[in-house]
Amino acid sequence: MNTALAQEQVRAFWNGQPCDSDLSDREPMSREYFLDIERHRYHLQPHILDLMDRIDFRDKRVLEVGAGIGTDARNIIVRGGVYTGINVDPGSTAAATRALKVFGLPGQVLERNATSLDFPDASFDIVYSFGVLQHIPEVGKAVAEIHRVLKPGGQIMAMVYNKSSINYAIEIMFLRKLGLHVIALPGAVPVLSKLGLPREKLERHRELRRQFRDTNHRMTDGEWLSRNTNGPDYPYCRVYDAREAAELFSPFEIVANEAHFFDYRHWGFAGRMLPPRVRRELGQRWGWHRIIHARKR
């Protein structure tokens, strides 16, 4: 796919449904709405706050690449960061701006493309980016821009999706491919939807399978990955193992390159029965989130 087209499709996707905006049914853009999303986010992913605790944000100029609706932004500001956030789309930018206003927090959120930042060299002490870079087709340009605007000795904390994970190797590349054949069977979608799987997504996956078969299109691993991250029509995503992540961030001195987050919800009753300690250990060995903590030399 053409990178410019893929980037525009990614932009349009998040503009229509900003990240995490579906986690609450409270009045949109209200204080209760943002707090409800925050509770859901950190209950499922407590490692996010633990990772933030590794960095001293106080009085540091912080750039968040991919602010979403401002949940992590608010925690960065509360920790003393002098905050600037960017989103690639107007919808997420407006939501994050609203969140800061609702809670009376200082900072700004701008609509910008991470591949062409309009900040001077060495503008920031810290760059934070959680779950964004893997959705940027020209990610090398984004990392180069992050390196440019970061001060010498400045830190970056970033999350990308982990190729060496249960979620990718077992769920996406094996079980869900098997499931693609199952949903083609008559009556399979109603049965699976009764088990808690989203019927609309199942039907869309079945429709796309039929379209690809009719046009003799052989789906690539990249296309299949993209369809299984943020829905069957999501346009672009990548995964990185430890070596690939280190290569992506090679302009920096890497402090930590590690995995976190086993999403137990995907394993139904068996997942819910796992003790929190076991979930955490599974995440640290085969988690979906690959965390890079690095410094500019």
C-alpha positions as CSV (number, residue, x, y, z in Angstrom):
1,M,0.0,0.0,0.0
2,N,1.1,3.5,-0.8
3,T,2.5,5.0,2.5
4,A,0.7,8.4,2.0
5,L,-2.6,6.6,1.4
6,A,-2.1,4.3,4.4
7,Q,-1.3,7.3,6.6
8,E,-4.4,9.2,5.5
9,Q,-6.5,6.1,6.2
10,V,-5.0,5.8,9.7
11,R,-5.7,9.4,10.3
12,A,-9.3,9.0,9.2
13,F,-9.8,6.0,11.4
14,W,-8.7,7.7,14.6
15,N,-10.6,10.8,13.7
16,G,-13.8,8.8,13.7
17,Q,-13.1,6.9,16.8
18,P,-10.3,8.3,19.0
19,C,-8.3,5.7,20.9
20,D,-10.1,4.4,24.1
21,S,-13.2,6.5,23.3
22,D,-15.3,3.3,23.4
23,L,-14.4,2.4,26.9
24,S,-17.1,4.5,28.5
25,D,-20.8,5.0,28.0
26,R,-20.9,8.1,30.2
27,E,-21.8,11.5,28.6
28,P,-19.0,12.1,26.0
29,M,-16.4,14.6,27.0
30,S,-17.6,14.9,30.5
31,R,-15.4,14.6,33.6
32,E,-17.1,11.2,34.4
33,Y,-16.4,10.0,30.9
34,F,-12.7,10.7,31.1
35,L,-12.4,9.2,34.6
36,D,-14.3,6.1,33.5
37,I,-11.9,5.6,30.6
38,E,-8.9,6.2,32.9
39,R,-10.2,3.5,35.3
40,H,-10.6,1.0,32.5
41,R,-7.3,1.7,31.0
42,Y,-5.2,1.4,34.1
43,H,-7.1,-1.5,35.6
44,L,-6.3,-3.6,32.6
45,Q,-2.9,-2.1,32.0
46,P,-1.4,-1.1,35.4
47,H,2.1,-1.4,33.9
48,I,1.6,2.0,32.1
49,L,1.7,3.8,35.4
50,D,4.6,1.7,36.6
51,L,6.5,2.7,33.5
52,M,5.8,6.4,34.0
53,D,7.2,6.1,37.5
54,R,10.6,5.3,36.0
55,I,10.9,8.9,34.7
56,D,11.2,12.1,36.7
57,F,8.8,14.4,34.8
58,R,8.9,17.3,37.2
59,D,9.7,20.6,35.4
60,K,10.7,18.7,32.3
61,R,9.4,19.7,28.8
62,V,7.5,16.6,27.6
63,L,6.3,15.8,24.1
64,E,3.7,13.0,23.8
65,V,3.5,11.6,20.3
66,G,0.0,10.3,20.0
67,A,-1.9,11.8,22.9
68,G,-5.2,10.0,22.2
69,I,-7.9,11.5,24.4
70,G,-5.4,12.7,27.0
71,T,-5.5,10.0,29.6
72,D,-1.7,9.5,29.9
73,A,-1.3,13.2,29.3
74,R,-3.2,14.1,32.5
75,N,-0.9,11.7,34.5
76,I,2.2,13.2,33.0
77,I,1.0,16.7,33.9
78,V,0.1,15.7,37.4
79,R,3.7,14.3,37.8
80,G,5.0,17.8,37.0
81,G,5.7,17.6,33.2
82,V,5.5,20.7,31.1
83,Y,3.3,19.1,28.5
84,T,2.8,19.2,24.8
85,G,0.9,16.5,23.0
86,I,0.3,15.8,19.3
87,N,-2.3,13.8,17.4
88,V,-2.5,13.2,13.7
89,D,-6.2,13.8,13.5
90,P,-8.6,16.6,14.6
91,G,-11.0,14.4,16.5
92,S,-8.5,13.0,19.0
93,T,-6.9,16.5,19.3
94,A,-10.2,18.0,20.2
95,A,-10.9,15.3,22.8
96,A,-7.5,15.6,24.5
97,T,-7.8,19.4,24.6
98,R,-11.2,19.0,26.1
99,A,-9.9,16.6,28.8
100,L,-7.2,19.1,29.9
101,K,-9.8,21.8,30.1
102,V,-12.2,19.7,32.1
103,F,-9.6,18.9,34.7
104,G,-8.1,22.4,34.7
105,L,-4.7,21.2,33.7
106,P,-2.0,23.2,31.9
107,G,-0.6,22.0,28.6
108,Q,-1.4,21.9,24.9
109,V,-2.5,19.3,22.3
110,L,-1.8,20.1,18.7
111,E,-2.8,18.4,15.4
112,R,0.6,17.4,13.9
113,N,2.1,14.5,11.9
114,A,5.0,12.8,13.8
115,T,7.0,12.5,10.6
116,S,7.3,16.3,10.2
117,L,7.4,18.1,13.6
118,D,7.5,21.8,13.6
119,F,9.4,22.2,16.8
120,P,13.0,23.5,17.0
121,D,15.9,21.1,17.5
122,A,16.5,20.0,21.2
123,S,13.1,21.3,22.3
124,F,12.1,18.6,24.8
125,D,13.6,16.7,27.7
126,I,11.3,13.7,27.4
127,V,9.3,12.1,24.5
128,Y,6.6,9.7,25.5
129,S,4.7,7.6,22.9
130,F,2.5,4.7,24.0
131,G,1.2,2.4,21.2
132,V,1.4,4.9,18.3
133,L,4.6,4.4,16.3
134,Q,3.5,1.0,15.0
135,H,0.7,2.7,13.2
136,I,2.9,5.1,11.3
137,P,3.9,3.8,7.8
138,E,7.0,6.0,7.6
139,V,8.0,5.3,11.2
140,G,11.7,5.8,10.4
141,K,10.9,9.5,9.7
142,A,9.0,9.8,13.0
143,V,11.9,8.3,15.0
144,A,14.3,10.7,13.3
145,E,12.1,13.6,14.2
146,I,11.8,12.5,17.8
147,H,15.6,12.2,17.9
148,R,15.9,15.7,16.5
149,V,13.5,17.5,18.9
150,L,14.9,15.7,22.0
151,K,17.7,17.3,23.9
152,P,21.0,15.5,24.3
153,G,20.7,13.2,27.3
154,G,16.9,13.4,26.9
155,Q,14.7,10.3,27.4
156,I,12.2,8.5,25.2
157,M,9.6,6.0,26.6
158,A,7.8,4.2,23.7
159,M,5.5,1.2,23.3
160,V,5.2,-0.7,20.1
161,Y,3.4,-4.1,19.5
162,N,5.6,-7.1,20.3
163,K,6.1,-9.8,17.6
164,S,7.4,-12.2,20.3
165,S,4.1,-12.3,22.1
166,I,1.2,-14.7,22.8
167,N,-1.2,-12.2,21.2
168,Y,0.7,-12.1,17.9
169,A,2.2,-15.6,17.5
170,I,-0.7,-17.7,19.0
171,E,-3.8,-15.6,18.9
172,I,-3.5,-13.5,15.7
173,M,-1.4,-15.7,13.5
174,F,-2.9,-19.1,14.5
175,L,-6.2,-19.1,16.4
176,R,-7.8,-16.2,14.5
177,K,-6.7,-17.5,11.1
178,L,-8.3,-20.8,12.1
179,G,-11.4,-18.8,13.2
180,L,-11.6,-17.2,9.8
181,H,-12.4,-20.7,8.4
182,V,-14.9,-21.3,11.2
183,I,-17.0,-18.2,10.6
184,A,-17.5,-19.2,7.0
185,L,-19.6,-22.2,8.2
186,P,-23.4,-21.7,8.1
187,G,-24.7,-20.5,11.5
188,A,-21.2,-20.0,13.0
189,V,-21.5,-16.2,13.5
190,P,-24.7,-16.3,15.6
191,V,-23.2,-19.0,17.8
192,L,-19.9,-17.2,18.3
193,S,-21.7,-13.9,19.0
194,K,-23.7,-15.6,21.8
195,L,-20.3,-16.6,23.3
196,G,-19.5,-12.9,23.6
197,L,-17.6,-12.2,20.3
198,P,-18.7,-9.0,18.5
199,R,-21.1,-10.0,15.8
200,E,-20.5,-6.9,13.6
201,K,-16.7,-7.7,13.5
202,L,-17.3,-11.3,12.8
203,E,-19.6,-10.6,9.9
204,R,-17.2,-8.0,8.5
205,H,-14.3,-10.5,8.7
206,R,-16.5,-13.1,6.8
207,E,-17.4,-10.5,4.2
208,L,-13.7,-9.6,3.6
209,R,-12.8,-13.3,3.4
210,R,-15.4,-13.7,0.7
211,Q,-14.1,-10.7,-1.2
212,F,-10.5,-11.8,-1.1
213,R,-11.5,-15.3,-2.2
214,D,-13.5,-14.0,-5.1
215,T,-10.7,-11.7,-6.3
216,N,-8.0,-14.3,-5.7
217,H,-6.3,-11.9,-3.4
218,R,-3.7,-13.6,-1.1
219,M,-3.7,-11.6,2.1
220,T,-0.2,-10.8,3.5
221,D,0.7,-11.2,7.2
222,G,0.8,-7.4,7.4
223,E,-2.8,-7.1,6.2
224,W,-3.9,-9.8,8.5
225,L,-2.2,-8.2,11.5
226,S,-3.8,-4.8,10.7
227,R,-7.2,-6.4,10.5
228,N,-6.7,-7.9,14.0
229,T,-5.5,-4.9,16.0
230,N,-8.2,-2.2,15.7
231,G,-10.9,-4.0,13.7
232,P,-11.3,-5.7,10.3
233,D,-11.0,-2.4,8.3
234,Y,-8.0,-1.0,10.1
235,P,-5.4,0.0,7.4
236,Y,-1.9,-0.3,8.9
237,C,0.0,-1.8,11.8
238,R,3.4,-3.4,12.4
239,V,4.9,-5.6,15.1
240,Y,8.5,-5.7,16.4
241,D,10.6,-8.3,18.2
242,A,13.4,-7.2,20.5
243,R,16.0,-7.0,17.7
244,E,13.7,-5.1,15.4
245,A,12.7,-2.6,18.1
246,A,16.4,-2.0,19.0
247,E,17.1,-1.4,15.3
248,L,14.2,1.1,15.0
249,F,15.6,3.0,18.0
250,S,19.3,2.6,17.0
251,P,19.9,6.4,17.1
252,F,19.4,6.2,20.8
253,E,21.2,4.5,23.7
254,I,18.7,1.9,24.8
255,V,18.2,1.6,28.6
256,A,15.5,-1.1,28.5
257,N,13.9,-3.2,25.8
258,E,11.3,-5.4,27.5
259,A,7.8,-6.9,27.2
260,H,4.6,-6.3,29.2
261,F,0.9,-7.0,29.2
262,F,-0.8,-10.4,28.7
263,D,-4.4,-9.6,27.9
264,Y,-6.2,-12.3,29.9
265,R,-9.6,-11.3,28.5
266,H,-8.9,-13.0,25.2
267,W,-8.8,-16.4,27.0
268,G,-12.3,-16.3,28.5
269,F,-12.9,-18.1,31.8
270,A,-9.4,-19.6,31.8
271,G,-7.8,-16.1,31.6
272,R,-10.0,-14.7,34.3
273,M,-9.0,-17.5,36.7
274,L,-5.3,-16.7,36.4
275,P,-3.8,-15.0,39.4
276,P,-2.6,-11.4,38.8
277,R,1.0,-12.5,39.5
278,V,0.8,-15.1,36.7
279,R,-0.7,-12.6,34.3
280,R,2.1,-10.2,35.0
281,E,4.8,-12.9,34.6
282,L,3.2,-14.0,31.3
283,G,3.3,-10.4,30.2
284,Q,6.9,-9.9,31.1
285,R,7.9,-12.9,29.0
286,W,5.4,-12.9,26.1
287,G,3.5,-9.6,26.4
288,W,1.8,-7.7,23.6
289,H,3.6,-4.4,24.6
290,R,7.2,-4.0,23.7
291,I,8.6,-1.1,25.8
292,I,11.7,0.8,24.7
293,H,13.2,3.2,27.3
294,A,16.2,5.1,25.7
295,R,18.3,8.2,25.9
296,K,19.6,10.5,23.2
297,R,23.4,10.2,23.2
